[in-house]
């Protein structure tokens, strides 16, 4: 199970996918919001960069249907805090400490989970 979560985390944080629509960037205060797209034009990933160009703040990943599959936070390019990964009715909660996985919890029925982020 841990290997599956690691794989999902790597896929969610990779930007090397073919895209038909070019990424967009928008200045948001001291940060820059980047939006990356699937080949079908739906948002693939969206999140923030700091002035040093490192991932910083909340990042969200979506599948090609536009459904959220991951959400988490970066601090100066390092994964931090709780990350959430959706796979059908399974919700995985991954805690990061020092950019490494510290703990993993899996919830088989998302309806029983209090933390249910908006789907966009």
C-alpha positions as CSV (number, residue, x, y, z in Angstrom):
1,X,0.0,0.0,0.0
2,X,2.8,2.4,0.9
3,X,4.3,1.8,-2.6
4,X,1.0,2.7,-4.2
5,X,0.8,6.0,-2.2
6,X,4.4,6.8,-3.1
7,X,3.6,6.3,-6.8
8,X,0.5,8.5,-6.6
9,X,2.5,11.2,-4.8
10,X,5.2,11.1,-7.5
11,X,2.6,11.3,-10.3
12,X,0.8,14.1,-8.5
13,X,3.9,16.2,-8.3
14,X,5.2,15.6,-11.8
15,X,4.7,18.1,-14.5
16,X,6.2,16.3,-17.5
17,X,2.9,15.3,-19.1
18,X,2.1,16.1,-22.7
19,X,-0.2,19.1,-22.8
20,X,-2.2,20.6,-25.6
21,X,-2.8,23.8,-23.7
22,X,0.2,25.7,-22.4
23,X,0.5,26.3,-18.7
24,X,-0.7,29.6,-17.4
25,X,0.8,31.8,-14.7
26,X,-0.8,34.5,-12.6
27,X,0.8,36.8,-10.0
28,X,-1.0,36.5,-6.7
29,X,0.6,38.9,-4.2
30,X,4.1,37.6,-3.5
31,X,3.4,34.3,-5.2
32,X,2.8,33.0,-8.7
33,X,-0.1,30.6,-9.4
34,X,0.6,28.0,-12.0
35,X,-2.1,26.0,-13.8
36,X,-1.3,23.0,-16.0
37,X,-3.7,21.2,-18.3
38,X,-4.5,17.7,-19.5
39,X,-4.5,17.1,-23.3
40,X,-8.4,17.5,-23.2
41,X,-8.0,21.0,-21.8
42,X,-9.1,20.2,-18.2
43,X,-6.9,21.4,-15.3
44,X,-4.3,18.8,-14.4
45,X,-2.6,20.7,-11.5
46,X,-2.8,24.1,-9.9
47,X,-0.7,25.7,-7.3
48,X,1.7,28.3,-6.1
49,X,5.4,29.2,-6.5
50,X,7.4,31.5,-4.3
51,X,9.7,34.2,-5.7
52,X,12.6,31.7,-5.8
53,X,10.5,29.5,-8.2
54,X,9.9,26.8,-5.6
55,X,6.6,25.1,-5.0
56,X,5.0,26.9,-2.1
57,X,1.5,26.7,-0.6
58,X,-1.5,24.5,-1.7
59,X,-1.3,22.3,-4.8
60,X,-4.2,20.4,-6.3
61,X,-4.2,17.6,-8.9
62,X,-7.1,16.5,-11.0
63,X,-7.7,13.6,-13.3
64,X,-8.7,14.0,-17.0
65,X,-12.4,14.1,-16.0
66,X,-11.7,17.1,-13.8
67,X,-12.1,15.2,-10.5
68,X,-9.7,16.1,-7.7
69,X,-7.3,13.3,-7.0
70,X,-4.8,15.0,-4.7
71,X,-4.3,18.1,-2.5
72,X,-1.4,19.1,-0.3
73,X,1.0,21.8,0.6
74,X,4.6,22.7,-0.1
75,X,6.9,24.9,1.9
76,X,9.8,26.2,-0.2
77,X,9.7,23.2,-2.5
78,X,9.2,20.6,0.2
79,X,6.1,18.6,0.9
80,X,4.7,19.4,4.3
81,X,1.8,18.6,6.5
82,X,-1.2,16.5,5.5
83,X,-1.8,15.5,1.9
84,X,-4.9,13.8,0.7
85,X,-5.2,11.4,-2.3
86,X,-8.6,10.2,-3.7
87,X,-9.0,7.0,-5.6
88,X,-12.6,6.1,-6.1
89,X,-14.1,5.6,-2.7
90,X,-10.7,5.4,-1.0
91,X,-9.2,8.5,0.6
92,X,-5.5,8.3,1.7
93,X,-4.2,10.8,4.2
94,X,-0.4,11.1,4.1
95,X,1.5,13.1,6.7
96,X,4.8,14.6,5.6
97,X,7.7,15.6,7.9
98,X,11.0,17.0,6.5
99,X,9.7,16.2,2.9
100,X,9.3,12.5,3.8
101,X,6.3,10.4,4.5
102,X,5.8,10.2,8.3
103,X,2.4,8.4,8.4
104,X,-0.3,7.1,6.1
105,X,-4.0,6.6,6.9
106,X,-6.5,5.1,4.5
107,X,-10.2,5.6,4.7
108,X,-12.2,3.1,2.7
109,X,-15.5,5.1,2.7
110,X,-15.0,8.8,2.0
111,X,-18.5,9.6,3.4
112,X,-17.3,8.8,6.9
113,X,-14.4,11.3,6.7
114,X,-14.9,14.7,8.2
115,X,-12.3,16.3,5.9
116,X,-13.9,16.4,2.5
117,X,-12.5,19.3,0.4
118,X,-14.6,20.8,-2.3
119,X,-14.1,19.0,-5.6
120,X,-12.6,22.2,-7.1
